[in-house]
Amino acid sequence: MAKTLFLVASLLLLGNVSFLHASFPPSLIEDLAKIVMNNYCSPEKLVGMKEDIAAATSNTEVLNIPDGELLADVLSNGVQTTVSDPRLTVSYEPNYVPAVHPEMPPLPPEQLITILQSTIKLDILEGNIGYLRIDHIIGEEVAEKVGALLVDLVWNKILPTSALIFDLRYTSSGDISGIPYIISYFTEVEPVIHIDSIYDRPSNTTTKLMSMSTLLGERYSVTKPLIVLTSKNTKGISEDVAYCFQNLKRATIVGEKTAGGSVKVDKLKVGDTDFYVTLPTAKSINPITGSTWELTGVTPDVEVSAEDALATAIRIINLRAQVPSIIEESAILIANNYAFESVGADVAEKLRELLANGEFSSVVCKESLETKLSADLKTLSGDKSLQTATNTPALPPMEYSPEMYIELIKISFHTDVFENNIGYLRFDMFGDFEEVKPIAQIIVEHIWNKVVNTNAMIIDLRNNLGGPTTAIAGFCSYFFDGDKEILLDKLYDRSSGTTTELRTLDELTGARYGSKKSLIILTSKATASAAEEFVYIMKKLGRAMIIGETTAGGSHPPKVFPVGESNIFLSIPTVHSETSAGPAWEGVAVNLVSEYAVPSSQNN
């Protein structure tokens, strides 16, 4: 520390500042350093200070500064730099009179009521939302004297509310002993919770703050929403309250990052001088994080300006009030529409259990609700297609000229003919039958006719992400003969309760490839949706050898359902291939005849 102080002093001397002989006692730096060593809340940051004190006693150069306030500034910069803590300050105050905090005198009830009403703001907002602002957190001693009045005038009005906004944006003072009082009103009676630990440096003791089993008033329900508002002016004990609530997961913190103060700051006189050291003498160590909010401040769960914090909190509470109905309506939609009835019923039941267990109690916006709901649905079902969705209106179809269609088709399909007259056909998306139908002749002329006369064919679906299944029957038909109608698959639609048979078509645009020539289909873990349905059919009927990786295990294209009036939408697979042996490929993928890891960049 002393090295830093002398560096600052040397810079002042180099700046042509004229000084008289030492105006302050040589012991000043040593006494200052000893106060810091014996009282600063984090002794681990003071390693090496004894050596600095020894150096300071033999070098009084810094004491040549004749002005007390200027010297105090130099000393402040020195100690702050040494321990990297801006909370340590040195002041020069010849007229300082230590403040004495008198005990609270007995006051008649009417005066107590007036005082409480001037320091506490209470309101019941629209929607039965409680609002409570306290600018000073009282301690145990005061609570014993005014507790009954607080319960009658404030707390009993808060209890019936459906949610509470606790405003600490203006709270910069308080008493450590008040922390358990506040936290306990929002926790269960049992078990007793370790809320915080306070380490006091002067006494070298650690006090555990525990939740209280007995309170004057009733406890606020642990399931009702609690929002704590903060600002950059939230300081000290109020920061500890916010941090404890946050890590107990009992409240959502909304507002600005707090000041990063301390639970206890003392002002100590330096020897017989008029210099004083202000420093944190105690620190909070949270039992959950093992860390503290001091210096760094409490980072809100939802960071907004202090001015917007209240409105944001109200929006969060209103959203959470809608969550139970959103989850229930989602459960009903899934149970009634998911392609596999037993899976749908199981997902719906587990979704309700998540709600009952408070899993959705921390959502702060529509987007966070959608993200969580989507992740939960995928986890519960094992189906990547069961998720939340956007309800983006379909774009109107673009008008293409014949020339544009030709160029588009050339880009969408890749063909080649390898040695021994082996055809190669790659396409990465299935189109809707009604959209493909008008350009079928163009596809035949520019794509199909290049490979239809080969001796064998490789169909590359390694990058095919699927699409509508409406064109499946037509595409399959090219690889069977036209003299006999073949049942390809049965598709059961859970929403309508109907079964549709996919059969080969009698009439096709262009020539058939037929059922006799060899056919190999390449797949990868990216092969999904309609592509999987095609692979499943061709494998089931023994028409093709499947080579590559196991497919994605997706689903038939899902339908989008609105969840009540919430403006949230669910993407629910409603169709499955009908089989008595369980799922055909949906959710479990197509297992292959021969499985190889085939690089997707390889075209042969």
C-alpha positions as CSV (number, residue, x, y, z in Angstrom):
1,M,0.0,0.0,0.0
2,A,2.7,2.4,1.0
3,K,4.5,2.0,-2.3
4,T,1.4,3.1,-4.1
5,L,0.9,6.1,-1.8
6,F,4.5,7.2,-2.4
7,L,4.1,6.8,-6.1
8,V,1.2,9.2,-6.1
9,A,3.1,11.6,-3.9
10,S,6.1,11.5,-6.2
11,L,3.8,12.4,-9.2
12,L,2.6,15.4,-7.3
13,L,6.1,16.6,-6.6
14,L,7.1,16.1,-10.2
15,G,4.1,18.4,-11.1
16,N,5.9,21.4,-9.5
17,V,3.7,21.5,-6.5
18,S,5.6,23.3,-3.7
19,F,5.3,21.7,-0.2
20,L,6.4,22.8,3.3
21,H,7.9,20.6,5.8
22,A,5.8,17.6,7.0
23,S,2.6,18.9,8.5
24,F,1.3,15.6,9.8
25,P,2.7,13.0,12.2
26,P,5.0,10.3,10.8
27,S,2.7,7.6,12.3
28,L,-0.3,8.7,10.1
29,I,0.4,6.1,7.3
30,E,1.1,3.4,9.8
31,D,-2.0,4.0,11.9
32,L,-4.1,4.2,8.7
33,A,-2.7,0.9,7.4
34,K,-3.3,-0.8,10.8
35,I,-6.9,0.3,10.8
36,V,-7.4,-1.2,7.3
37,M,-5.6,-4.4,8.3
38,N,-7.6,-4.9,11.4
39,N,-11.0,-3.9,10.2
40,Y,-11.3,-4.4,6.4
41,C,-13.9,-7.1,5.6
42,S,-11.7,-9.1,3.2
43,P,-8.4,-9.8,4.9
44,E,-7.3,-12.1,2.0
45,K,-6.8,-9.0,-0.1
46,L,-4.4,-7.5,2.4
47,V,-1.5,-9.8,1.9
48,G,1.8,-8.0,1.9
49,M,0.5,-4.9,3.8
50,K,2.8,-5.5,6.8
51,E,5.8,-5.0,4.5
52,D,4.2,-1.8,3.2
53,I,3.7,-0.5,6.7
54,A,7.4,-1.1,7.5
55,A,8.4,0.8,4.3
56,A,6.0,3.6,5.2
57,T,7.5,4.3,8.6
58,S,10.9,5.0,7.1
59,N,9.5,7.3,4.3
60,T,7.5,10.3,5.2
61,E,7.7,11.9,1.8
62,V,4.0,11.8,1.3
63,L,3.4,13.7,4.5
64,N,5.0,16.8,2.9
65,I,1.6,17.6,1.4
66,P,0.5,20.5,3.6
67,D,-3.3,20.4,2.8
68,G,-5.2,17.9,4.8
69,E,-8.0,17.4,2.2
70,L,-5.4,17.0,-0.6
71,L,-3.5,14.4,1.5
72,A,-6.7,12.6,2.2
73,D,-7.4,12.3,-1.5
74,V,-3.9,10.9,-2.1
75,L,-4.3,8.4,0.7
76,S,-7.8,7.4,-0.6
77,N,-6.3,6.7,-4.0
78,G,-3.6,4.7,-2.4
79,V,-5.7,2.4,-0.3
80,Q,-8.4,2.0,-3.0
81,T,-5.7,0.9,-5.5
82,T,-4.0,-1.4,-3.1
83,V,-7.1,-3.4,-2.2
84,S,-9.1,-2.8,-5.4
85,D,-12.1,-1.5,-3.5
86,P,-13.6,2.0,-4.1
87,R,-15.5,1.7,-0.9
88,L,-12.4,2.5,1.2
89,T,-12.0,6.3,1.5
90,V,-9.9,8.6,3.7
91,S,-11.3,12.0,4.7
92,Y,-9.9,15.0,6.5
93,E,-12.6,16.4,8.8
94,P,-11.3,18.6,11.7
95,N,-14.9,19.4,12.7
96,Y,-16.3,15.8,12.4
97,V,-18.7,14.8,15.2
98,P,-19.6,11.1,15.2
99,A,-23.3,10.5,14.8
100,V,-25.1,8.9,17.7
101,H,-28.1,6.9,16.8
102,P,-30.4,7.3,19.7
103,E,-32.8,4.6,20.7
104,M,-36.3,5.0,19.4
105,P,-38.3,6.7,22.1
106,P,-41.8,5.6,23.1
107,L,-44.3,7.2,20.8
108,P,-48.0,7.3,20.9
109,P,-49.7,5.1,18.3
110,E,-50.9,8.1,16.2
111,Q,-47.3,9.4,15.8
112,L,-46.0,5.9,14.9
113,I,-48.8,5.6,12.3
114,T,-47.7,9.0,10.8
115,I,-44.1,8.0,10.7
116,L,-44.8,4.6,9.1
117,Q,-47.1,6.1,6.5
118,S,-44.4,8.6,5.5
119,T,-41.8,6.0,5.0
120,I,-43.8,3.1,3.5
121,K,-45.9,3.3,0.3
122,L,-48.6,0.8,-0.1
123,D,-51.0,0.4,-3.0
124,I,-53.2,-2.3,-4.6
125,L,-52.9,-2.1,-8.3
126,E,-55.3,-3.3,-11.0
127,G,-55.5,-7.1,-11.1
128,N,-55.2,-7.4,-7.3
129,I,-51.4,-6.8,-7.5
130,G,-49.9,-5.5,-4.3
131,Y,-47.3,-2.7,-4.4
132,L,-45.0,-2.1,-1.4
133,R,-42.2,0.4,-1.3
134,I,-39.9,0.6,1.8
135,D,-37.0,3.1,1.7
136,H,-35.3,1.9,4.9
137,I,-35.2,-1.7,6.1
138,I,-35.8,-1.7,9.8
139,G,-34.0,-4.0,12.2
140,E,-35.0,-6.3,15.0
141,E,-35.1,-3.6,17.7
142,V,-37.5,-1.3,15.8
143,A,-39.5,-4.2,14.5
144,E,-40.3,-5.2,18.0
145,K,-41.8,-1.7,18.7
146,V,-43.7,-1.1,15.5
147,G,-44.2,-4.7,14.2
148,A,-47.8,-4.9,15.3
149,L,-48.7,-1.7,13.6
150,L,-46.9,-2.8,10.5
151,V,-49.0,-5.9,10.4
152,D,-52.2,-4.0,10.8
153,L,-51.5,-1.1,8.6
154,V,-49.5,-2.7,5.8
155,W,-49.1,-6.4,5.9
156,N,-52.7,-7.4,6.3
157,K,-53.6,-5.4,3.3
158,I,-50.9,-7.1,1.2
159,L,-51.9,-10.7,2.2
160,P,-55.0,-11.0,0.1
161,T,-53.3,-9.8,-3.1
162,S,-52.6,-12.2,-6.0
163,A,-49.0,-11.0,-6.5
164,L,-46.7,-8.5,-4.9
165,I,-44.2,-6.0,-6.3
166,F,-41.6,-5.1,-3.6
167,D,-40.0,-1.8,-4.6
168,L,-36.3,-1.4,-3.4
169,R,-35.4,1.2,-6.1
170,Y,-35.0,3.9,-3.5
171,T,-33.7,1.8,-0.5
172,S,-30.2,2.8,0.4
173,S,-30.1,2.0,4.2
174,G,-31.1,-0.7,6.6
175,D,-30.2,-3.0,9.4
176,I,-28.7,-6.4,9.0
177,S,-31.1,-7.9,11.5
178,G,-34.1,-6.9,9.3
179,I,-33.1,-9.4,6.5
180,P,-34.5,-12.5,8.1
181,Y,-37.8,-10.7,8.9
182,I,-38.4,-9.8,5.3
183,I,-37.3,-13.1,3.7
184,S,-39.2,-15.2,6.2
185,Y,-42.6,-13.8,5.2
186,F,-42.1,-15.3,1.8
187,T,-40.8,-18.8,2.8
188,E,-42.3,-21.8,4.5
189,V,-42.4,-22.2,8.2
190,E,-40.4,-25.4,7.9
191,P,-37.7,-26.3,7.1
192,V,-35.7,-23.4,8.5
193,I,-33.6,-21.9,5.7
194,H,-30.0,-20.6,5.8
195,I,-30.5,-17.2,4.2
196,D,-27.1,-15.6,4.5
197,S,-23.9,-15.5,6.4
198,I,-22.4,-12.2,7.7
199,Y,-18.7,-12.1,8.4
200,D,-17.6,-9.4,10.8
201,R,-13.9,-8.6,10.6
202,P,-13.3,-6.6,13.8
203,S,-14.7,-9.5,15.9
204,N,-13.6,-12.2,13.4
205,T,-17.0,-13.9,13.7
206,T,-19.6,-15.2,11.2
207,T,-23.3,-15.0,11.9
208,K,-25.7,-17.2,10.1
209,L,-29.0,-15.5,9.2
210,M,-31.8,-18.1,9.3
211,S,-35.5,-17.9,8.3
212,M,-37.8,-17.4,11.3
213,S,-40.3,-20.0,12.5
214,T,-42.5,-17.4,14.3
215,L,-43.7,-14.2,12.8
216,L,-46.2,-11.6,13.9
217,G,-48.4,-11.9,10.8
218,E,-49.3,-14.6,8.3
219,R,-46.9,-15.6,5.6
220,Y,-47.3,-14.7,2.0
221,S,-47.9,-17.8,-0.2
222,V,-44.7,-19.2,-1.6
223,T,-46.5,-19.8,-4.9
224,K,-47.8,-16.2,-5.5
225,P,-45.5,-14.1,-7.8
226,L,-43.0,-11.8,-6.1
227,I,-41.2,-9.2,-8.1
228,V,-38.4,-7.1,-6.5
229,L,-37.6,-3.8,-8.2
230,T,-34.0,-2.5,-8.1
231,S,-32.1,0.5,-9.4
232,K,-28.5,1.7,-9.3
233,N,-29.5,3.5,-6.0
234,T,-30.5,0.2,-4.3
235,K,-27.6,-0.1,-1.8
236,G,-26.5,-2.1,1.2
237,I,-29.0,-4.2,3.1
238,S,-31.6,-3.9,0.3
239,E,-29.1,-5.5,-2.1
240,D,-28.7,-8.4,0.3
241,V,-32.5,-8.8,0.4
242,A,-32.7,-8.8,-3.4
243,Y,-29.7,-11.2,-3.7
244,C,-31.2,-13.7,-1.2
245,F,-34.6,-13.6,-2.9
246,Q,-33.0,-14.2,-6.2
247,N,-30.8,-17.2,-5.2
248,L,-33.7,-18.8,-3.2
249,K,-35.6,-18.5,-6.5
250,R,-38.4,-16.9,-4.6
251,A,-38.5,-13.6,-6.5
252,T,-37.7,-12.2,-9.9
253,I,-35.5,-9.2,-9.8
254,V,-36.5,-6.4,-12.3
255,G,-34.7,-3.1,-12.9
256,E,-31.1,-1.9,-12.9
257,K,-28.0,-3.5,-11.5
258,T,-27.6,-2.4,-7.9
259,A,-24.9,-0.2,-6.4
260,G,-22.5,-2.9,-5.1
261,G,-22.3,-1.5,-1.5
262,S,-21.8,-3.3,1.8
263,V,-23.9,-4.7,4.6
264,K,-21.8,-2.7,7.1
265,V,-19.6,0.4,6.7
266,D,-17.8,2.1,9.6
267,K,-16.0,5.4,9.9
268,L,-12.9,5.1,12.1
269,K,-10.6,7.9,13.4
270,V,-6.9,7.6,12.5
271,G,-4.9,8.0,15.7
272,D,-5.0,11.5,17.2
273,T,-5.4,13.1,13.8
274,D,-8.4,14.6,12.0
275,F,-8.2,11.9,9.4
276,Y,-10.9,9.2,9.2
277,V,-11.1,5.9,7.3
278,T,-14.5,4.8,6.0
279,L,-14.4,1.1,5.1
280,P,-16.6,-2.0,4.9
281,T,-16.1,-4.0,8.1
282,A,-18.4,-6.9,7.4
283,K,-19.4,-8.8,4.3
284,S,-22.2,-11.1,3.1
285,I,-21.4,-14.6,1.9
286,N,-24.4,-16.2,0.3
287,P,-24.7,-19.9,1.3
288,I,-26.1,-20.9,-2.1
289,T,-23.6,-19.1,-4.4
290,G,-20.7,-19.0,-1.9
291,S,-20.2,-15.5,-3.3
292,T,-21.4,-11.9,-2.6
293,W,-23.2,-9.0,-4.3
294,E,-20.8,-6.5,-2.7
295,L,-18.7,-4.4,-5.1
296,T,-20.3,-6.1,-8.1
297,G,-24.0,-5.4,-7.3
298,V,-27.0,-7.6,-8.0
299,T,-27.7,-8.3,-11.6
300,P,-31.5,-8.3,-12.3
301,D,-33.2,-11.3,-13.9
302,V,-34.8,-8.7,-16.2
303,E,-32.6,-5.7,-16.8
304,V,-34.5,-2.5,-17.7
305,S,-34.3,1.1,-16.7
306,A,-35.5,2.0,-13.2
307,E,-38.2,4.1,-14.8
308,D,-39.6,1.1,-16.7
309,A,-39.2,-1.5,-13.9
310,L,-42.7,-1.1,-12.4
311,A,-44.5,-1.4,-15.8
312,T,-42.3,-4.4,-16.7
313,A,-43.1,-6.1,-13.4
314,I,-46.8,-5.7,-14.0
315,R,-46.5,-7.2,-17.5
316,I,-44.6,-10.2,-16.0
317,I,-47.3,-10.8,-13.3
318,N,-50.1,-10.5,-15.9
319,L,-48.4,-13.1,-18.1
320,R,-47.9,-15.5,-15.2
321,A,-51.6,-15.2,-14.4
322,Q,-52.3,-16.6,-17.9
323,V,-49.7,-19.4,-17.7
324,P,-52.0,-22.0,-16.0
325,S,-54.7,-21.7,-18.7
326,I,-52.0,-21.7,-21.5
327,I,-50.5,-24.9,-20.1
328,E,-53.8,-26.5,-19.6
329,E,-55.0,-25.6,-23.1
330,S,-51.7,-26.9,-24.5
331,A,-52.1,-30.2,-22.7
332,I,-55.6,-30.6,-24.1
333,L,-54.5,-29.8,-27.6
334,I,-51.7,-32.4,-27.4
335,A,-53.8,-35.1,-25.8
336,N,-56.5,-34.7,-28.5
337,N,-54.4,-34.2,-31.5
338,Y,-50.9,-35.8,-31.2
339,A,-50.4,-38.5,-33.7
340,F,-49.9,-41.3,-31.1
341,E,-52.7,-41.2,-28.5
342,S,-50.8,-42.8,-25.6
343,V,-47.8,-40.5,-26.1
344,G,-50.1,-37.4,-26.3
345,A,-51.9,-38.4,-23.1
346,D,-48.6,-38.9,-21.3
347,V,-47.1,-35.6,-22.4
348,A,-50.3,-33.8,-21.4
349,E,-50.2,-35.3,-17.9
350,K,-46.5,-34.5,-17.4
351,L,-47.0,-31.0,-18.6
352,R,-49.6,-30.5,-15.9
353,E,-47.2,-31.9,-13.4
354,L,-44.5,-29.4,-14.4
355,L,-47.0,-26.6,-13.9
356,A,-48.0,-27.9,-10.5
357,N,-44.4,-28.1,-9.5
358,G,-43.8,-24.4,-10.3
359,E,-41.7,-25.0,-13.4
360,F,-43.3,-22.1,-15.2
361,S,-43.2,-19.7,-12.3
362,S,-40.0,-17.9,-13.5
363,V,-41.2,-16.9,-17.0
364,V,-40.7,-13.2,-17.6
365,C,-42.0,-12.7,-21.2
366,K,-44.0,-14.5,-23.9
367,E,-40.7,-15.4,-25.6
368,S,-39.3,-17.1,-22.5
369,L,-42.6,-19.0,-22.0
370,E,-42.5,-20.2,-25.6
371,T,-38.8,-21.3,-25.3
372,K,-39.4,-23.2,-22.1
373,L,-42.7,-24.8,-23.3
374,S,-41.0,-25.9,-26.6
375,A,-38.0,-27.4,-24.8
376,D,-40.3,-29.2,-22.3
377,L,-42.5,-30.7,-25.1
378,K,-39.5,-32.0,-27.0
379,T,-38.1,-33.6,-23.8
380,L,-41.3,-35.1,-22.7
381,S,-42.2,-36.5,-26.1
382,G,-38.8,-37.2,-27.6
383,D,-40.3,-35.6,-30.7
384,K,-38.4,-32.6,-32.2
385,S,-41.5,-31.6,-34.2
386,L,-43.7,-31.1,-31.1
387,Q,-42.9,-27.5,-30.2
388,T,-44.2,-24.0,-30.1
389,A,-44.4,-22.3,-33.5
390,T,-45.0,-19.0,-35.2
391,N,-48.1,-18.4,-37.1
392,T,-46.6,-16.6,-40.1
393,P,-49.1,-16.2,-42.9
394,A,-48.1,-18.1,-46.1
395,L,-46.6,-15.9,-48.8
396,P,-48.6,-15.7,-52.0
397,P,-47.2,-17.9,-54.7
398,M,-44.7,-16.3,-57.0
399,E,-45.3,-16.0,-60.6
400,Y,-42.6,-17.8,-62.6
401,S,-42.1,-17.8,-66.4
402,P,-41.3,-21.2,-68.0
403,E,-37.6,-20.2,-68.2
404,M,-37.5,-19.3,-64.5
405,Y,-39.1,-22.7,-63.7
406,I,-36.4,-24.5,-65.7
407,E,-33.6,-22.7,-63.9
408,L,-35.2,-23.3,-60.5
409,I,-35.5,-27.0,-61.2
410,K,-32.0,-27.3,-62.4
411,I,-30.8,-25.8,-59.1
412,S,-33.1,-28.0,-57.0
413,F,-32.2,-31.3,-58.6
414,H,-28.8,-32.8,-59.3
415,T,-28.3,-35.7,-61.8
416,D,-25.5,-37.7,-63.2
417,V,-24.8,-40.9,-64.9
418,F,-21.9,-42.9,-63.6
419,E,-19.9,-45.8,-65.1
420,N,-21.9,-48.9,-66.1
421,N,-25.0,-46.6,-66.7
422,I,-25.8,-46.0,-63.0
423,G,-28.0,-43.0,-62.6
424,Y,-27.7,-40.5,-59.7
425,L,-30.6,-38.3,-58.5
426,R,-30.4,-35.8,-55.6
427,F,-33.0,-33.4,-54.3
428,D,-33.1,-31.8,-50.9
429,M,-36.8,-31.1,-50.4
430,F,-40.2,-32.7,-51.2
431,G,-42.7,-30.3,-52.8
432,D,-46.5,-30.2,-52.3
433,F,-48.3,-32.3,-55.0
434,E,-50.5,-29.4,-56.1
435,E,-47.5,-27.1,-56.5
436,V,-45.4,-29.8,-58.3
437,K,-48.3,-31.0,-60.6
438,P,-48.2,-27.9,-63.0
439,I,-44.4,-28.3,-63.6
440,A,-44.3,-32.1,-63.7
441,Q,-43.6,-32.1,-67.4
442,I,-40.7,-29.6,-67.0
443,I,-39.2,-31.8,-64.3
444,V,-39.5,-34.9,-66.5
445,E,-37.9,-33.2,-69.5
446,H,-35.0,-31.6,-67.7
447,I,-34.4,-34.0,-64.8
448,W,-36.1,-37.4,-65.0
449,N,-35.3,-38.2,-68.6
450,K,-31.6,-37.9,-67.8
451,V,-31.7,-40.9,-65.4
452,V,-34.8,-42.9,-66.3
453,N,-33.0,-45.1,-68.9
454,T,-30.2,-46.1,-66.6
455,N,-29.5,-49.7,-65.5
456,A,-29.6,-48.8,-61.8
457,M,-30.2,-45.7,-59.8
458,I,-28.9,-44.0,-56.6
459,I,-31.3,-41.6,-55.0
460,D,-29.5,-39.3,-52.6
461,L,-31.6,-38.1,-49.7
462,R,-28.8,-37.3,-47.3
463,N,-29.6,-33.6,-47.3
464,N,-33.3,-33.9,-47.8
465,L,-35.2,-32.2,-44.9
466,G,-38.6,-33.5,-46.0
467,G,-41.6,-31.4,-46.7
468,P,-45.3,-32.2,-47.5
469,T,-46.1,-35.9,-48.0
470,T,-48.7,-35.3,-50.7
471,A,-46.2,-36.1,-53.5
472,I,-45.0,-39.3,-51.9
473,A,-47.5,-41.6,-53.7
474,G,-46.7,-40.1,-57.1
475,F,-42.9,-40.3,-56.6
476,C,-43.1,-43.9,-55.3
477,S,-45.2,-44.9,-58.3
478,Y,-42.2,-44.3,-60.7
479,F,-40.4,-47.3,-59.1
480,F,-43.2,-49.8,-59.5
481,D,-44.9,-51.2,-62.6
482,G,-48.2,-49.8,-63.8
483,D,-50.0,-53.0,-64.3
484,K,-50.9,-53.4,-60.6
485,E,-52.0,-51.0,-57.9
486,I,-49.9,-51.3,-54.8
487,L,-50.8,-50.1,-51.3
488,L,-47.8,-48.1,-50.1
489,D,-48.9,-47.0,-46.7
490,K,-51.9,-46.0,-44.5
491,L,-51.8,-42.7,-42.8
492,Y,-53.9,-42.1,-39.7
493,D,-54.8,-38.5,-38.9
494,R,-55.6,-38.2,-35.2
495,S,-57.2,-34.8,-35.5
496,S,-59.9,-36.0,-37.9
497,G,-59.9,-39.6,-36.9
498,T,-59.5,-40.6,-40.6
499,T,-57.2,-43.0,-42.4
500,T,-55.9,-42.3,-45.8
501,E,-54.4,-45.0,-48.1
502,L,-51.4,-44.2,-50.2
503,R,-51.5,-46.2,-53.4
504,T,-49.5,-46.1,-56.6
505,L,-51.0,-44.0,-59.3
506,D,-52.2,-45.3,-62.6
507,E,-51.1,-42.4,-64.7
508,L,-47.8,-40.6,-64.4
509,T,-46.1,-37.8,-66.4
510,G,-43.1,-39.4,-68.1
511,A,-41.9,-43.0,-68.2
512,R,-41.7,-45.3,-65.1
513,Y,-38.4,-46.7,-63.8
514,G,-40.2,-49.9,-63.0
515,S,-39.8,-52.5,-60.3
516,K,-37.0,-54.6,-61.8
517,K,-34.0,-52.3,-61.9
518,S,-31.8,-51.9,-58.8
519,L,-32.5,-48.9,-56.5
520,I,-30.2,-47.6,-53.7
521,I,-31.3,-44.8,-51.4
522,L,-28.7,-42.8,-49.5
523,T,-29.7,-41.4,-46.1
524,S,-28.2,-39.4,-43.2
525,K,-29.2,-38.3,-39.8
526,A,-30.5,-35.1,-41.6
527,T,-33.0,-37.1,-43.7
528,A,-36.4,-36.2,-42.3
529,S,-40.1,-35.9,-42.6
530,A,-41.4,-36.8,-46.1
531,A,-38.0,-38.1,-47.1
532,E,-38.2,-40.6,-44.2
533,E,-41.7,-41.7,-45.2
534,F,-40.4,-42.4,-48.7
535,V,-37.5,-44.3,-47.4
536,Y,-39.7,-46.3,-45.0
537,I,-42.1,-47.3,-47.8
538,M,-39.4,-48.3,-50.2
539,K,-37.6,-50.4,-47.5
540,K,-40.9,-51.9,-46.2
541,L,-41.9,-53.1,-49.7
542,G,-38.4,-54.3,-50.4
543,R,-38.0,-52.1,-53.4
544,A,-34.7,-50.4,-52.4
545,M,-31.5,-50.9,-50.4
546,I,-31.0,-48.2,-47.9
547,I,-27.4,-47.1,-47.3
548,G,-26.0,-44.4,-45.0
549,E,-26.9,-43.2,-41.5
550,T,-30.1,-43.8,-39.5
551,T,-32.6,-41.0,-40.4
552,A,-33.7,-38.1,-38.2
553,G,-36.7,-39.8,-36.6
554,G,-39.0,-36.8,-37.3
555,S,-42.6,-36.8,-38.2
556,H,-45.1,-36.2,-40.8
557,P,-45.5,-32.4,-41.4
558,P,-47.2,-31.1,-38.2
559,K,-50.2,-28.9,-38.0
560,V,-50.2,-25.5,-36.2
561,F,-52.8,-25.0,-33.5
562,P,-53.6,-21.7,-31.6
563,V,-53.4,-22.0,-27.8
564,G,-56.6,-20.3,-26.8
565,E,-56.4,-16.5,-27.1
566,S,-52.8,-16.3,-25.9
567,N,-51.2,-15.7,-29.3
568,I,-49.1,-18.7,-28.7
569,F,-49.2,-21.6,-31.3
570,L,-48.2,-25.2,-31.1
571,S,-46.8,-27.3,-33.9
572,I,-48.3,-30.8,-33.3
573,P,-47.6,-33.8,-35.5
574,T,-51.1,-35.4,-36.1
575,V,-50.4,-38.1,-38.7
576,H,-48.6,-41.3,-38.4
577,S,-48.1,-44.4,-40.6
578,E,-50.6,-47.0,-39.4
579,T,-48.9,-50.1,-38.2
580,S,-49.7,-52.8,-35.7
581,A,-46.1,-53.0,-34.6
582,G,-45.9,-49.5,-33.1
583,P,-44.4,-46.4,-34.6
584,A,-43.2,-47.0,-38.2
585,W,-40.5,-44.3,-38.3
586,E,-41.9,-41.3,-36.6
587,G,-39.8,-40.4,-33.6
588,V,-37.7,-43.6,-34.0
589,A,-36.1,-43.1,-37.4
590,V,-35.6,-45.6,-40.3
591,N,-33.2,-48.4,-39.4
592,L,-31.1,-49.3,-42.3
593,V,-30.3,-52.5,-44.1
594,S,-26.7,-51.5,-44.4
595,E,-25.4,-48.7,-42.2
596,Y,-22.4,-46.7,-43.3
597,A,-21.2,-43.2,-42.4
598,V,-21.4,-41.7,-45.9
599,P,-20.0,-38.1,-46.2
600,S,-22.7,-35.8,-47.5
601,S,-20.3,-34.1,-49.9
602,Q,-19.7,-37.4,-51.7
603,N,-21.8,-37.9,-54.7
604,N,-21.1,-41.6,-55.5
